[in-house]
Every structure is written in structure tokens, then in C-alpha cells.
């Protein structure tokens, strides 16, 4: 081990010299954003960092350059190499002149790594940030599963089982089924550890899991088959139909939950028939024309299941109208007068 100005050098097993930066608590007033070297700041990300710091505290370090610049008291100024948004968040939370707030930092060896040497500084900044791996949805699921949250354990188990049972049913699609949607708000539920499948939703989640396992195995997931975009939007539409047309009636006591499940399954069967007919027509056409190469089949894109979110949505709405689901719902709905007999004065079902 050898020490230099702001770092320590250790020798690896193969005698390579590896430099370690030094850890130091640095007053917030001595940490300045270097606009010449860093990428532009994102206000939304600074706000997110403020929220996280308020909620969890400051639980990390900022990697900094030591510069030749001094503050008005003669103390050295440090420029972030990694952690600029967190630095800005701290400045907004405490103020830029707070010398009493000490921030845990990792100081890069000086003068080898010098913020004034712009080319070297940029090389370090890009090198530190470019390989940072964003968390995948599976990382969040596995992480929260370790905290014994049952729905996360169930979801992780489902995804693992799908590797053999339904290899085309991706973790993303399985997650959409569990959170009953695919919006950023829906996926954030998983990220934040708030996934909870309610008792009233469990039958429908179970139905959707069985459905998508069977469909992906039956039809395949290539562009001319049951492609993931259609599947994702079908999942969203099915749950939207459930939440807007069926569950409110169940909650009002105007429809039996068993009838709601039956109508939901009827809708799935209807879409299955449509998908089967569409993909079957492509397969028949390819057989007649002896088209076997993907490049040839892709030329039939007009025959494929719709690919845009809007087209998929419109097609599914058209299917519901064509198959008169409004009448099916009406038939299963109890008359309001019958409900009134069993309703107390405050509106609750007796």
C-alpha cells in the first residue's frame, strides 16, 4: 500500500497498481457544480432526489474532484464527478452556503484527476456514469420479494415458473397482469414495494395469467403472431373493461361476482377467437403461397394483428360492440328496484 495526495494505491494479486480515492466529509458550501464539464441538469431528477433524501436520508457518497479554486475562507472547492443531481438537491434543501452540513464524499486522487483539465475530467465523468445499470422490473421484484411481501413472492415465483411453462410470457407482461396495467404509475407500484393484489381482483388476475400463458404458447409471439404490443394492450383493455363496466355493478350489489367473472371470461374467449382467426388466416395464406421465410411473411403486415395502441384499442372496442357485450351486461344486471328493497337509508346494502 502506498499513499499519495488524495488517494491510496494498493497492489492487486497480479501486482497491478490500483488507486483508491479517499473518503472525506466535506462541507456542502465547498461543493460546487461545474457547468463546464457536466451534462445539463434535469430539474425533475433534482426534485426526485430531494424527495428521496427527505424520505430516506442521504445514504451514499458523492464522487468529487478537488480543484485549485478556493472559497472566501481559503478552503478548497470540490466539483462533483458523479452525483450532481444529488448535490443540487442538497443545495436546494439546505442552501449553498451551509458549511455545517458535511457531505460524505469520495475524493479522486489529485492532481492526477483534476477538474481544471477538462478533457481528463470529462473522461472520468463519462466513465463513471455510462456503465451504471438501471434496475430492471425483475430487480425490483426480487428485491421486494426478499422482504417477505407475499405478492412479490407470488409474482417472482410466477415469472420463474413461466421460464418452463410459458417461455414467451415475459416478466414485463406478467407484471402488467399483477398490477392490472402498464402505465408508469402502475409499474411504479412495483418499484415502490406497494404491490398488493386485492381479494376482489385475485380471480381476474388468475384468469389473465392462465390466458396469457395459454395464448403465448398457442400462437407464438412473432410480429405476425401474438406480438407483445398486442398482448400488453389487451391486458390493459381487459382490466379497463372490468373496472369500468363490471366491478362497479358488483360493488353496488347489482351484479353477482360470479356473473362478472363469467362475462370477463366471455370477453377473453371473444378476443381469443379473433386472434385465432387472424393468425390462422396468415398461416393458411403462407401455406398456399409456400411462404416460410420471416422476410417473406413480414410483407403481409396488413394482415397482422394491429400494432399501434390506438388501433388495438379501437379494434377491441369494435369487438365488444359487435358481440353486444352491453346487452350481456344488461342481462346480468339486477333491476335497481330490487336493490332498493334491501338498501338502508345510508345507501349501504343490508
Secondary structure, DSSP 8 states (H G I E B T S, - for coil): -EEETTEEEEE-TT--EEEEEEEEEEEGGGEE--TTTS----HHHHHHHHHHHHHH---S-EEEEEEEEE-TTS-EEEEEEE-HHHHHHHHHHH-TT-SSSEEEEEE--TTTS-TTSHHHHHHHHHHHHHT-----HHHHHHHHHTTT-HHHHHHHHHHHHHHHH-TTS-HHHHHHHHHT--SHHHHHHHHTT-----HHHHHHHHHHHHHHHHHHHHH--STTSS-HHHHHHHHHHHHHHIIIIIHHHHHTTSS-HHHHHHHHHHHHHHHHHHHHHHHHHHHHHHHHHT--SHHHHGGGGGGS---SHHHHHHHHHHHHHHTTHHHHHHHHS--HHHHHHTB-TTS-B-
